Amino acid sequence: MERKSLLNLENKTLLILILVICILFCLLSMSMSNITFASKADEGYYLSYASYIANNGLSSFPKLFKFYLENKENWVYPNPLRIGFIILSALFVKIFGNSFFSLSLLSLFSFYTFLLISFYFIRKYFDEKIALLALILLAFSPLNMAMARRALMDATFNLFMTSSIWLFFESLKERKNIKTILFVLIYASTILIKENSVLLSFIFVFYIFIHRKLFRTPIKLMDFLNVTLFPFAIVGSLYVIMAGGIHQAINTIGIILNSPQSNQYAILFGSGPWFRYLIDFMLLSPWVFILSLGFFFFYFTKEEWQEKIFYLLTISVGLVILLNFFTKNVRYLIALDMPLRLFAVLMLSELTKRIFKKNWFSVLIISVIVIAFFDFSNFYNLFVKHSIYDPITYWLLAIQHIIPYK
């Protein structure tokens, strides 16, 4: 009887999963008709990189680096160190044609893959019901839906960043060589998609120490090598090879480190206080943010801390702290969306159990659907109706009529 019930639950979950994906596909497809791609901004640079590599092959990467280094006007735009994303973009351009649409298809594909991977790991470490509800909130995330439409690297970066976060936790839990190797390769790929992913290593190293202190687990030298030496060696080698030598690779890294100081757009719209990211997430998804913040404080009132939740909280706080040292833009912190939405579901679950007792799960489902509806409304208003390209704080505040709209 119990086995039959479990099978029915799995079948229902599969049907709901398919339904959510189909609804999402229809909504996103309908919203694609009014997109105007930014040919003179990041999207234009990504398309030009992808087209060049698609037409000339991987051996043309050194020329791409040379062109970037010799033209100062390029220095405030995406750099060719994002080898992983450029190769994936070139592949999609090769298959679907030389257009912005090909890159937006890569973003859409990355978004759907991100949803499936998130569902898989949340189901594995929490349960099927929580995973399904978290999937619904993730599917209708304004930030994720917005990036899934654009010819930018953020959706692809989010896919690899989220995969790295889960795989690191899994490699520590299971201690299997295949899981560790997979983590190293995916994390190296994440850095090759966006160079500031190296910051994640600081959080991983910190977690190894704090994990030993709180959960009484031994520290192994390989744990440190897996999050530092091995992925960095892969990335460094590919940088030198693709850049056509160590000189061009180092010069490109130097430009990246100094570019925010000379980028007028970053100075005007990417600076601000440490809590700016929190304001942006609040503006994008107020209910999700309030619930997740509530869960943050609620969790630390518990006598016993769950390892999986403590890990995701460590990652979340670490990302907010480290990214505050750089240009602030909510899409740079897109990886925070996954834990925030999971925390929101967990907080809702706690509240409904305490308030409604017998019918708590029905109320939980309705609550998640209502929040998803409001999130989609926010997405439509911000990114479809008002066609926001870059979700900086100014535009989010202006369109919400919190500051004057100019």
N, C-alpha and C positions, 0 to 999 in steps of 0.2 A: 504493500500500500504506500509506504514511504517512498519507495523507488519510483512508483508510478507518478506520485505527486511531484517528485523532483524532475522527472522527464517532462511533465506538463509545464512546469515552471520554465524549463529551458526552451521548450517550444514557443511558449508565450513571449519569452524574452527575445527570441530570434525574430518573431513576427513584429514585435514593437520596434526592435532595432532596425529592421528593414523599412518599417513605416516611417520612422524618424528620418532615416537617410533619404527616403523618397520625397518626403515633404520638404526637407532641407534642399534637396537638389532642385525641386520645382521653384522654391522661393528664390534661391540664388540665381537660377537660370533667368527668371523674370527680371531680377535686379541688374543683370549684366547689360541690358540694352542701353542704359543711360550712362555708361562709364566713359569718361574722357581720360585717356591715358596721358601722363605727363612726359612728353617726348624730350623736353629740355631739362628734366630733373632725373632722379634716380632710375625711374622706369626706362627712360631713354638710354641711359648708360648700360643698364643690364641687358637691354635688347641688342645694343651695339656689340657688347662683349660676346653675347651668345651667338649672334650672327657671324661675327669674325671667326670664332672657334669652330662653328658649324661648317663654315665654308673653307677654312684653311687647316683644320685639324689641330690636335693637341700640341704639335711641334711649333705652332705659331704663338704659344704663350709668351716666350721671351720678347717678341715684338710688341705684344700687348703691354707688358711691363715697361718696355722702353718708351712707348707712346705715352703712357701714364706719367712717367717720371719727367719727360721732356716738356710737358704742357701743364703749367701751374694752375690753369683754370680747372683742370681735372681733379685737383687735390682735395676739393671739398665734396667730391662726389664718390660713389662706391669705388673701391680699389680692387685691383686684379688679384689680391691675395685670397679673395673669396673663390678659390679654385673649384671647390666642391659645387657651389651653386652655379658657377659659370658653366661647368661641364654638364650638369643636369639641365640647365637652360638651353645649352647648345643641342642636347639630345632632343628636347621637346621642339625646338625650332626645326631640327632636321626632320622630325616626324610630322609636325603639324603646320610647318611653314614659317616664314620669316615675318612674324607679326607679334604685337603685344598680346594678342589672344593666346598664342602658344605659351607665353610665360604665365598668363593668368590661369591657364589649364594646369600648369605645374603647381601653382598655388592651391587650386581647387583639389587636385590630387593629393597634395601634402596635407590639406585640411582633413579630408576624409580618412586618410591613413592615420593621422594624429588621433582622430576620434576612435578608431578601432583599437589602436595601441593603448590609449587611455582606458578604454573599456576593458581590455584584456587585463591590464595590471591592477586596476581598481577592483575588478571582479576577483582576481587572484588573492589580493591582500586584504580586501574588505568582504563584500559579498555581492551576489548577483543583483539584488534589489538596489543597493546603494550605487553599484556600477551603472545600472540602467538609468537611474535618476540623475546621476552626475553626467552621464552621456547627453541627456536631454538639455541640461543647462549648458554644457560645453558646445553642443550643436547650435544653440541659439545665442552664443556669446557675441555681442556686437563687435568686439575687437577681432575675434577670430573670423567671423563672417566677412567683415570688411577686408581683412588681409587676404582672404580666400578669393577675392575678386580681382586683386591688383596684380600687376606685373612686377612685384617686389619679392624680396627674398624672405620676408618675415614669416610667412606660413611654413615654408620649408625649414627655416631655422627653428621654428617652434616644434616641428615634428622631430628633428634630430636632438634638440635640447631636451625635450620631454623624454625621449627614448633614453638618452644618456642618464638622466636623473633616475629613472626607474631601473635601468640596467645596473647602475652602480649599487643601488640598494640590494638588488637581487644577487649580484656577485658577492656581496658581503654576507648575505643570508645563506646562500647555498654552497659557496666555496667550490664551485665546479669550474674547471679550466675553460670549458667551452663558453660559459657565461662571462667569464673574465675577459677572454679574447674578444668576444662580441662587444662587450662594453668598451674596451680599448679602441676597437675599430670604429664604433659609432661615435665615441667621444672625439676621436681624431677627425672624423668626418664633420662633426659639429663645428670644430675650430676652423676647418677648411671652408665651411659655409659662412661663418662670421667669426672674425678673429678675436673679438672680446669674450668669446666662450672660454678662453683660458682662465677667466675669473672664477669659473666653476671649480677649478682645482683648489683654490683657497678654501672654498666651502667644503669640498670633499675631505681635504686634509684636516680641517677643523672638526668635521663630523667624526672622523676616525678616532681622534683623541677623546672627544666628548662621549662617543659611543662606548669606548672602553670604560670610561669613568662611571657612566650611568647604568650601563647594562652588563658590566663585568665580562667583557669579551676581550680576548687577547689581541694585541696589535702585531701585525706581520709586516715585515719590510716590503713584501710584494704589494701590499695595499697601497703604500705610498708610491711605489714605482708605477703602479697601474694608473694612477691619476696624475702623474707628473712625467717621469722619464719616457715611458713607452709611447703615449700619445704625442708628446712633444717631439720625440725623435722622428715619428712618422710625418708629422706636420712640417717640421724643420727641413727634413730631407726633400719633401715635395715642394716646399717653397723655393729651395735652392735650385732644384731641377727645373721647375716650371718657370722660374724667373730668369733662367739662363745664367745663373751664377749667384754666389753669396753677396756680391756687391749690390746688385739690383734688388735683391730680397731685403737687405738691411736698409737701403735707402727708402724703399717703399714703407717699411715698418716705421722708420723715422718720420716720414711725412704723415702717416696715420696718427702717430702720437702727438704731433704738433698741430694737426689740422683744426681741431676745435677752437684754438686760439685765433685763427685767421678766418674762421667761418662765421660770417655776419649773421646768417640765418640761425645758426646754433647759439650764438651769443644772445640774440633777441628773443628767440622762442624756445631755446633748450636749456636755459638756466633757471634758477629758482631754488626754493628751500627743499629740504630733504623729504618733506611730506607731499611734494608735488605729485609723485606717482600715486599716492593714496587718494588724492583729490581726483585725479584722472580716472582711476578705477571706480570711484564713487559716482562720477558723472556718467560713466558708461553703463554701469550696472549697480544702481544704488542698493537694491535689496540683497544682491549677492555679496556686495562689499560689507554691508552692515551685519549680515549673518555670519560671514567668515571672520570678521573682527570679533564678533561675540564669541565665536567658537575658540578663537585664539586665547581669550581671557578665561573662558570656561574650562579649557583643557588643563590649564595650569592650576586650577582649583582641585583637580583630581589627585588622590593619594598615589595612584599607580599610573605611570605614564606608558602609553603604548609606543613601542619602538617605531612602527611605521608612521604614526602621526607625528612623533617628535622629529623624525627625519624630514618629513615634508615641511614642517614648521621651520626647521633649521635652514632648509633650502630657500624658503620664501623670504625669511628675514635676511639671510645672507645676500640674496640677489638684490633686495631693496637697498641694503647698505652699500654694497660694492658699486652698483650702477649709479649711485648718487655722486660718485666722483667724476662722472662723465656727463656728456650731453643728455639731458632728460627728455625722453619721448616715450610715451606709454607703449608704443609698438616695440621698443627695444626690450621691454620687460614683459613681452607677450607670454613667456613661459610661466609667469606667475598666475595666469588665468586658470590653469588646470588645478593647482592646489586650492585656490580661492573658491572655485565652484564645488570642489569636493568638500571643503570645510563647510560651505553653505548648506549642502545636503546633510552633512553630519549634524550640524546645529539644528536644522529643521527637524531631523529625526529625533533628537533629544527633546525638543520642545513639544512635538506632537505626541510623543510617548507619555510625557508628563501631564499634558493638558487633556488629551482626548482618550487616552488609555485604550479602550476596545477598538475604536475606529481610527486609530492613529495612522495606519498606513494609507488608508483612503484619503485622509486629510493631507498627508505628506505628498501623495501623488498630485492632488489638486493644487497644492501650494507650489510645487515645482512647475507644473504646467502654466500656472498664472504668472510666475516669475519669468518663465521662458517667453511668454507672450509679451510682457512688458519689455524684456530685453530685445525682442525682435522689433518692437515698435521704436525703441531707441535706435537700433541699427538702421531702420528704414528712414527715420527722421534725420539722423546725422549723416549717414553715408550714401543714401539713395536720393532722398529729397533734396538735401543740401550739398550733396556730392563732395564731402570732405575727402581730400586725398591723404593728408598727413594729420592724424588725430592729436595735434598739439593742444595744450591746455587752453590757449586763447580761443580756438575754434569751438572747443567743447563748451566753454563758458558762454561764448557769444551766441551760439545756436540755441542753448538752453535759456537764453535771455537773462543770464546772471550778470553779464556785463554788456555794454552797448554793442550792437551788431553793426559793423561797418562794411 
